[in-house]
Structures are given as C-alpha cells and as structure tokens.
Amino acid sequence: MLPKERQSPSTRFASCKAAAFMTSSFDDSRHLLKSALQVPIRTDPTSPLVAPTAERRVDTQSWARRIDLNVRLAARKPLIQNLIAYAIAAAIVCFAARGVSLRQVVNATSHATLWLFIVASLGGFLCWFLGETVLYSRLFSYFHGSTGSIELLPTMSAVYFLQIVNSYVASGAFVLFLHARKRAPWIMAGCTLLFQAYLDAMLLAALALFAIALVPTSPIRLGLNYAAGVVSAGCFIASFFLLWGKRLSTGNWLRWIYDRPSMASFRTAQPSQYFKLLGIRFLIVLGSGVALYGQFVSFHIGVSLAQTLAMTPFIVAVGNSALSPGGIGTTQLVFTLAFARFASKNDLFALSLAVTAFNFLVRVPMGLAMRTPLEDEAAKVESDFATAYGVG
C-alpha cells in the first residue's frame, strides 16, 4: 500500500468511501450497540478532519465535499438493509409455519428435556465461537501478521452479536479489525475474508458429497449436482493460484486477476495453510452436528446420528447464510423441510424456535464486550480519515 502522502486523490477517495460505508453501518445500529463509530462530516466544526486551514487547496475542498456526500448517502443504507432482512426473515418464518398448531408447539416444548437442550446448545455455541476464534486468528496470522486468539476475542464477540443485527455489518467488524490493527487495506482485508468463505464453500460441498455416498437415503442427495459443481469450481480456483496462474503472460486477463494486490491471500496461501484452515472448519462442523443431534434427542425427535451428520453441511450452509439475521427464518425452514420425514412439523418447528431463541439469548450479552475495542478501532479509523482528507 502506498504511503498516505503519495496516494492520489482518487485512491484516497476509494479508501475513504469503503471506510465510510462500514462506519455508517455501525452508526446506524448505535441504539443496539451503545457504541458507534462516529463519522466526521464536513459540516461538523469540531471535527479535526474539517478544521479550516489556509493551505487547503481547491481540489481538496471539492474532493472533501464528494466524500461528505457519499458518507451521507451510505448512512441511509444499513437501516433499509436491516428492514429488508427482517422482512425476508418474517416471510420465511410464516412460510415454514404453515399448518403448524400453536398448541402442539407449546406442548412439544413443555415435554422437551430442558437441561439436555441447554447443554447441547451451549456446547454447539462454544464449538462455533471458540473454534472460529482459532480459525480466524490462524487466517489473519497467515496473511496479515501474528494474531493471537486472545487478541481476537473482543472482535469475535462483536461479530457474534452483530450477526443478529446485520450479517454484512458483522463481516465488516473483521475488516475493521484488519485495517485498524494490522494496517491492511480495506479491499485486501475483504479479500482475506473471501478466501475463508471460498474454503468454507469447498469444505461443505465436499462433506455433502461424502455424506451422500455414506448415507444414500439422506435428503441432502437432492443437492448432489450443486455440491459437485462447487467442488469442481473450487479445485479450478485452487489450481489457478497454486499452479498455473503465475505462468500466464502479462497481457492475459486471468494474469491481471492473479496479480491484484488485494488477492494476496489467494496468491500466497500454501497447501499446508489450506489443509490447516479446512481442518479447523471441519472440526467446527463436526461439533455442530453432534450438538444438533443432542438437540433432537432433547425434543424426543427420532433422527439418527448418521442422518444428522449427513444433513449438517446443508444446515450450516443455509442456517448461517446472510439471508436473515441470526438465522431467523432459515433455521425454521431447514428444520421443517429437511427433517420432515423424521418427525411432525409441530415438533420440528418447536425445536427450531427454541434454537433461535437460545441463539439470541446467548449472543445479545456479547454486545457489551464490544464497546471498548470498537471505540479504539474507531479512533484509528478517524485518524486514517484525517490523513486521507489531506488536511494541512
């Protein structure tokens, strides 16, 4: 990355635009987070970014006005995104609840083994939280400098809380961490997360093929062609960055993609790093499958461990998607459709509601842990804004 004093106005504009979008996303959720990244704007006389200076050039003033306008426009987006996300989640819940008897749902919940459900759910949550803390600390260490699990814990708490508010803002917390703590450019930080998402998709697709082979009667068999397509595409991408991408001629458009500075994680990743990251994610998925089986047992739903593990890749892929905040809707849909032949819809819907409720109860308190780290990182981002504005 070029030093700030050598960056062109267009480069600084692009960097600040990305920063402004993330900052405004956090600011929109301040009534829930109680800690917001304050976006300095040109009309604020107290902001160090806009203090009058005699040396400011006319072109810099014009560029600052464009930044101000983009910040204001970006600030409106998160609220609309949240409303759309929750509207989609509500629609999915209503669709999944068709034909469900509220009385039967209450009855199924009252007859569940509560202690077993809590133990299984807590075990599954800890598997995800601690496992992903290790996973992302390894990921960031490989490409952005040494990152300890303890260092990452506050940001992980913020991410897990933000996932019930806005999944895109939650991912933005990782980008903010990499930019503020590791000095990674915004786009490069996003591509590092994209690299992990690529590995996750590869692993889940491969596990789905493995499950189809071992448990042919599993409903996941319907996704055979999709899983095979994802694995094939993933292998092509891996071969491109590991084997033949660097051998292409300079004028080739694929070589242009290969040489992008933002693609450093794809370009520099070693096979051993692939396997380590995939191994950690595999253990997380396996643990979540066992926890899911415990939840089924607690609600007296007769699904075998083999069938549960076979469906786990599909549940992880859909249940943790960004389609709805905190898995609302997608959890209900997956449970009632994927396991329809193993139990009544009332029992499955009751379990899905219990899983969603537990998910919220355990994540909301984590928002309290994010105040100080986000404020510290906000100060660093504001300092970057000040430099990028070229004040003085």
C-alpha positions as CSV (number, residue, x, y, z in Angstrom):
1,M,0.0,0.0,0.0
2,L,1.3,3.4,-0.9
3,P,2.1,5.8,1.9
4,K,-0.7,8.3,2.5
5,E,1.3,11.3,1.3
6,R,1.9,9.5,-2.1
7,Q,-1.7,8.4,-2.7
8,S,-3.7,10.1,-5.4
9,P,-7.0,11.8,-4.6
10,S,-8.9,9.0,-6.4
11,T,-7.1,6.3,-4.4
12,R,-7.8,8.2,-1.1
13,F,-11.4,8.7,-2.2
14,A,-11.9,4.9,-2.8
15,S,-10.4,4.0,0.6
16,C,-12.5,6.6,2.5
17,K,-15.7,5.5,0.6
18,A,-15.2,1.9,1.9
19,A,-14.4,3.2,5.4
20,A,-17.4,5.5,5.3
21,F,-19.8,2.6,4.4
22,M,-18.6,0.4,7.3
23,T,-18.6,3.3,9.7
24,S,-22.1,4.4,8.9
25,S,-23.3,0.8,9.2
26,F,-22.1,0.6,12.8
27,D,-23.5,4.1,13.4
28,D,-27.0,3.0,12.2
29,S,-27.1,0.3,14.9
30,R,-25.9,2.5,17.8
31,H,-29.2,2.2,19.7
32,L,-28.5,-1.5,20.0
33,L,-24.7,-1.5,20.2
34,K,-24.4,1.5,22.6
35,S,-21.1,2.1,20.8
36,A,-20.9,3.6,17.4
37,L,-18.3,4.7,15.1
38,Q,-18.8,8.4,14.7
39,V,-18.5,9.6,11.1
40,P,-16.9,13.0,11.0
41,I,-18.6,15.2,8.3
42,R,-17.6,18.4,6.7
43,T,-20.3,20.4,8.5
44,D,-19.1,19.5,12.0
45,P,-16.9,22.4,13.2
46,T,-15.4,20.2,16.0
47,S,-14.1,17.5,13.7
48,P,-10.3,17.6,13.2
49,L,-10.9,16.4,9.6
50,V,-12.6,19.7,8.6
51,A,-10.7,22.3,10.7
52,P,-10.2,25.3,8.5
53,T,-6.7,25.6,7.1
54,A,-5.4,28.3,4.9
55,E,-3.3,25.8,3.0
56,R,-6.1,23.6,1.8
57,R,-6.3,23.5,-2.0
58,V,-9.4,24.0,-4.1
59,D,-9.3,20.5,-5.5
60,T,-9.1,19.1,-2.0
61,Q,-12.2,21.0,-1.0
62,S,-14.1,19.6,-3.9
63,W,-12.9,16.1,-3.1
64,A,-13.9,16.5,0.6
65,R,-17.4,17.6,-0.5
66,R,-17.7,14.4,-2.5
67,I,-16.6,12.4,0.5
68,D,-19.2,14.1,2.7
69,L,-22.0,13.4,0.2
70,N,-21.0,9.7,-0.1
71,V,-21.0,9.4,3.7
72,R,-24.5,10.8,4.0
73,L,-25.8,8.6,1.3
74,A,-24.2,5.5,2.8
75,A,-25.6,6.2,6.2
76,R,-29.1,5.5,4.9
77,K,-28.3,2.1,3.5
78,P,-28.0,0.0,6.7
79,L,-31.5,0.8,8.0
80,I,-33.0,-0.2,4.7
81,Q,-30.9,-3.3,4.6
82,N,-32.0,-4.3,8.1
83,L,-35.7,-3.7,7.3
84,I,-35.4,-5.8,4.2
85,A,-33.5,-8.6,6.1
86,Y,-36.1,-8.8,8.9
87,A,-39.0,-8.7,6.4
88,I,-37.5,-11.6,4.5
89,A,-36.9,-13.5,7.8
90,A,-40.6,-12.9,8.8
91,A,-41.8,-14.1,5.4
92,I,-39.7,-17.3,5.7
93,V,-41.0,-17.9,9.2
94,C,-44.6,-17.5,8.1
95,F,-44.0,-19.9,5.2
96,A,-42.4,-22.5,7.5
97,A,-45.2,-22.2,10.0
98,R,-48.0,-23.1,7.5
99,G,-50.1,-25.9,9.0
100,V,-48.4,-25.6,12.4
101,S,-50.6,-25.8,15.5
102,L,-49.5,-23.3,18.2
103,R,-50.9,-25.6,20.9
104,Q,-48.9,-28.5,19.6
105,V,-45.8,-26.4,19.5
106,V,-46.3,-25.4,23.1
107,N,-46.9,-29.0,24.1
108,A,-43.8,-30.2,22.3
109,T,-41.7,-27.5,24.1
110,S,-43.1,-28.3,27.5
111,H,-42.3,-32.0,27.1
112,A,-38.7,-31.4,26.0
113,T,-35.7,-32.3,28.2
114,L,-34.6,-28.8,29.0
115,W,-31.3,-29.5,30.6
116,L,-30.2,-31.6,27.7
117,F,-31.2,-29.0,25.2
118,I,-29.3,-26.3,27.1
119,V,-26.1,-28.5,27.3
120,A,-26.3,-29.4,23.6
121,S,-27.0,-25.9,22.5
122,L,-24.3,-24.4,24.7
123,G,-21.8,-27.0,23.6
124,G,-22.6,-26.2,19.9
125,F,-22.3,-22.5,20.5
126,L,-18.9,-22.8,22.3
127,C,-17.7,-25.1,19.5
128,W,-18.5,-22.3,17.0
129,F,-17.3,-19.4,19.0
130,L,-14.0,-20.8,20.2
131,G,-13.4,-22.7,17.0
132,E,-13.9,-19.7,14.8
133,T,-11.7,-17.6,17.1
134,V,-8.9,-20.1,16.5
135,L,-9.7,-20.3,12.8
136,Y,-9.7,-16.5,12.1
137,S,-6.6,-16.0,14.3
138,R,-4.8,-18.5,12.1
139,L,-6.2,-16.9,8.9
140,F,-5.1,-13.4,9.9
141,S,-1.7,-14.7,11.1
142,Y,-1.0,-16.2,7.7
143,F,-1.6,-13.1,5.7
144,H,-1.6,-10.0,8.0
145,G,0.9,-10.7,10.8
146,S,0.8,-12.6,14.0
147,T,-2.7,-12.6,15.6
148,G,-3.4,-14.3,18.9
149,S,-6.8,-15.8,19.8
150,I,-6.9,-13.6,22.9
151,E,-6.4,-10.5,20.8
152,L,-9.2,-11.6,18.5
153,L,-11.8,-12.4,21.3
154,P,-13.3,-9.0,21.6
155,T,-13.8,-8.7,17.9
156,M,-15.3,-12.2,17.8
157,S,-17.8,-11.2,20.5
158,A,-18.7,-8.1,18.4
159,V,-19.1,-10.3,15.3
160,Y,-21.4,-12.8,17.0
161,F,-23.6,-10.0,18.4
162,L,-23.7,-8.1,15.1
163,Q,-24.9,-11.3,13.3
164,I,-28.3,-10.9,14.9
165,V,-28.4,-7.3,13.8
166,N,-26.9,-7.3,10.3
167,S,-24.8,-10.1,8.8
168,Y,-22.9,-7.7,6.5
169,V,-22.0,-5.3,9.4
170,A,-20.8,-8.4,11.3
171,S,-18.3,-9.2,8.5
172,G,-17.4,-5.6,8.4
173,A,-16.1,-5.9,12.0
174,F,-13.4,-8.3,10.8
175,V,-12.5,-5.9,8.1
176,L,-12.3,-3.1,10.6
177,F,-10.1,-5.2,12.8
178,L,-7.6,-5.9,10.0
179,H,-7.5,-2.3,8.9
180,A,-7.1,-0.8,12.3
181,R,-4.9,-3.4,14.0
182,K,-3.0,-4.9,11.1
183,R,-2.9,-1.9,8.7
184,A,-4.4,-4.0,5.9
185,P,-6.0,-2.0,3.1
186,W,-9.8,-2.2,3.1
187,I,-10.2,-4.3,-0.1
188,M,-7.3,-6.6,0.8
189,A,-9.0,-7.3,4.2
190,G,-12.3,-8.1,2.4
191,C,-10.5,-10.5,0.1
192,T,-8.9,-12.3,3.0
193,L,-12.5,-13.0,4.3
194,L,-13.4,-14.0,0.8
195,F,-10.6,-16.6,0.8
196,Q,-12.0,-18.2,4.0
197,A,-15.5,-18.1,2.5
198,Y,-14.1,-19.9,-0.5
199,L,-12.6,-22.6,1.7
200,D,-15.8,-23.0,3.7
201,A,-17.8,-23.5,0.5
202,M,-15.3,-26.1,-0.7
203,L,-15.4,-28.0,2.5
204,L,-19.2,-28.0,2.9
205,A,-19.6,-29.2,-0.7
206,A,-17.1,-31.9,-0.2
207,L,-18.7,-33.1,3.0
208,A,-22.1,-33.1,1.3
209,L,-20.7,-35.4,-1.4
210,F,-19.2,-37.6,1.3
211,A,-22.5,-37.7,3.2
212,I,-24.4,-38.7,0.0
213,A,-22.0,-41.6,-0.6
214,L,-22.3,-42.9,3.0
215,V,-26.0,-42.2,3.6
216,P,-27.7,-42.5,0.2
217,T,-31.2,-42.1,1.9
218,S,-30.3,-38.6,3.2
219,P,-32.4,-35.8,1.8
220,I,-29.1,-34.0,1.1
221,R,-28.9,-36.2,-2.0
222,L,-31.0,-33.6,-3.9
223,G,-28.0,-31.3,-3.8
224,L,-25.6,-33.7,-5.5
225,N,-25.1,-31.7,-8.7
226,Y,-24.7,-28.4,-6.9
227,A,-22.1,-29.9,-4.5
228,A,-20.2,-31.4,-7.4
229,G,-20.3,-28.1,-9.2
230,V,-18.9,-26.2,-6.2
231,V,-16.1,-28.7,-5.7
232,S,-15.1,-28.5,-9.3
233,A,-15.1,-24.7,-9.3
234,G,-13.1,-24.7,-6.1
235,C,-10.5,-27.1,-7.5
236,F,-10.1,-24.9,-10.6
237,I,-9.6,-21.8,-8.4
238,A,-7.0,-23.6,-6.2
239,S,-5.1,-24.9,-9.2
240,F,-5.1,-21.4,-10.7
241,F,-3.5,-19.7,-7.7
242,L,-1.3,-22.7,-6.7
243,L,0.0,-23.9,-10.1
244,W,-0.6,-22.2,-13.4
245,G,-1.8,-18.6,-12.7
246,K,1.7,-17.2,-12.3
247,R,2.8,-18.8,-15.6
248,L,0.4,-16.8,-17.8
249,S,1.6,-13.9,-19.9
250,T,1.4,-10.4,-18.6
251,G,-1.3,-9.3,-21.0
252,N,-3.7,-12.2,-20.1
253,W,-6.8,-11.0,-18.2
254,L,-6.5,-14.0,-15.8
255,R,-3.0,-12.9,-15.0
256,W,-4.3,-9.5,-14.3
257,I,-6.6,-11.0,-11.6
258,Y,-3.7,-13.1,-10.2
259,D,-1.5,-10.0,-9.8
260,R,-4.1,-7.9,-8.0
261,P,-2.6,-6.7,-4.6
262,S,-6.0,-7.3,-3.0
263,M,-5.7,-11.0,-3.9
264,A,-2.6,-11.5,-1.8
265,S,-4.2,-14.2,0.4
266,F,-5.3,-16.3,-2.6
267,R,-1.9,-15.8,-4.2
268,T,0.4,-16.5,-1.2
269,A,-1.6,-19.3,0.5
270,Q,0.4,-22.5,0.8
271,P,-1.2,-26.0,0.6
272,S,-0.4,-26.6,4.3
273,Q,-2.4,-23.5,5.2
274,Y,-5.3,-24.7,3.1
275,F,-5.3,-28.0,5.0
276,K,-5.0,-26.4,8.4
277,L,-7.8,-23.9,7.8
278,L,-10.0,-26.7,6.3
279,G,-9.2,-28.9,9.3
280,I,-10.3,-26.4,11.8
281,R,-13.5,-25.7,10.0
282,F,-14.2,-29.4,9.7
283,L,-13.9,-29.9,13.5
284,I,-16.3,-27.0,13.9
285,V,-18.9,-28.5,11.5
286,L,-18.5,-31.9,13.2
287,G,-19.0,-30.5,16.6
288,S,-22.1,-28.6,15.5
289,G,-23.5,-31.8,14.0
290,V,-23.1,-33.6,17.3
291,A,-24.7,-30.7,19.1
292,L,-27.6,-30.8,16.7
293,Y,-28.2,-34.5,17.4
294,G,-28.3,-33.6,21.1
295,Q,-31.0,-31.0,20.4
296,F,-33.0,-33.6,18.5
297,V,-32.8,-36.0,21.4
298,S,-33.8,-33.3,23.9
299,F,-37.1,-32.8,21.9
300,H,-37.6,-36.6,21.5
301,I,-37.2,-36.4,17.7
302,G,-36.1,-39.7,16.3
303,V,-33.3,-38.7,13.9
304,S,-30.2,-41.0,13.9
305,L,-26.7,-39.5,14.4
306,A,-25.7,-40.6,10.9
307,Q,-28.7,-38.8,9.3
308,T,-28.0,-35.7,11.4
309,L,-24.3,-35.6,10.5
310,A,-25.2,-36.2,6.8
311,M,-27.5,-33.1,6.9
312,T,-25.1,-30.9,8.9
313,P,-23.3,-29.4,5.8
314,F,-26.6,-28.3,4.4
315,I,-27.8,-26.9,7.7
316,V,-24.6,-25.0,8.2
317,A,-24.6,-23.6,4.7
318,V,-28.2,-22.4,4.8
319,G,-28.7,-21.7,8.5
320,N,-25.6,-19.4,8.6
321,S,-26.3,-17.6,5.4
322,A,-26.8,-13.8,5.2
323,L,-30.4,-14.2,4.0
324,S,-31.7,-13.4,7.5
325,P,-30.2,-12.0,10.7
326,G,-29.3,-14.5,13.4
327,G,-30.7,-17.4,11.4
328,I,-34.3,-16.3,11.8
329,G,-36.4,-18.0,9.2
330,T,-33.7,-20.1,7.6
331,T,-33.5,-22.2,10.8
332,Q,-37.2,-22.8,10.8
333,L,-37.2,-23.6,7.0
334,V,-34.3,-26.0,7.2
335,F,-35.7,-27.9,10.2
336,T,-39.2,-28.3,8.9
337,L,-38.2,-29.3,5.4
338,A,-35.0,-31.3,5.7
339,F,-36.3,-33.5,8.6
340,A,-39.9,-33.7,7.6
341,R,-39.9,-37.5,7.3
342,F,-38.5,-38.0,10.8
343,A,-40.9,-36.0,12.9
344,S,-44.1,-34.0,12.8
345,K,-43.9,-30.4,11.6
346,N,-45.1,-29.2,15.0
347,D,-42.2,-30.8,16.8
348,L,-39.6,-29.6,14.3
349,F,-41.0,-26.1,14.3
350,A,-40.9,-26.0,18.2
351,L,-37.2,-27.1,18.2
352,S,-36.3,-24.5,15.5
353,L,-37.9,-21.8,17.6
354,A,-36.0,-23.0,20.7
355,V,-32.7,-23.0,18.8
356,T,-33.3,-19.4,17.5
357,A,-34.3,-18.2,21.0
358,F,-31.2,-19.7,22.5
359,N,-29.1,-18.1,19.8
360,F,-30.4,-14.7,20.7
361,L,-30.2,-15.1,24.4
362,V,-26.5,-16.1,24.3
363,R,-25.4,-13.5,21.7
364,V,-27.1,-10.4,23.0
365,P,-24.9,-10.1,26.1
366,M,-21.8,-10.3,23.9
367,G,-22.7,-6.8,22.6
368,L,-21.5,-5.5,26.0
369,A,-18.0,-6.8,25.2
370,M,-17.6,-4.8,22.0
371,R,-17.7,-1.2,23.3
372,T,-14.1,-0.6,24.2
373,P,-12.4,-2.4,21.2
374,L,-14.7,-0.7,18.7
375,E,-14.1,2.7,20.2
376,D,-10.3,2.1,20.0
377,E,-10.6,1.0,16.4
378,A,-12.9,3.9,15.6
379,A,-10.3,6.3,16.8
380,K,-7.8,4.7,14.4
381,V,-10.2,4.9,11.5
382,E,-10.9,8.5,12.2
383,S,-7.2,9.2,12.2
384,D,-7.0,7.5,8.8
385,F,-9.8,9.7,7.6
386,A,-7.9,12.8,8.8
387,T,-4.8,11.7,6.9
388,A,-6.8,10.8,3.8
389,Y,-8.5,14.1,3.7
390,G,-5.1,15.7,3.3
391,V,-5.9,18.4,5.9
392,G,-3.0,20.8,6.3
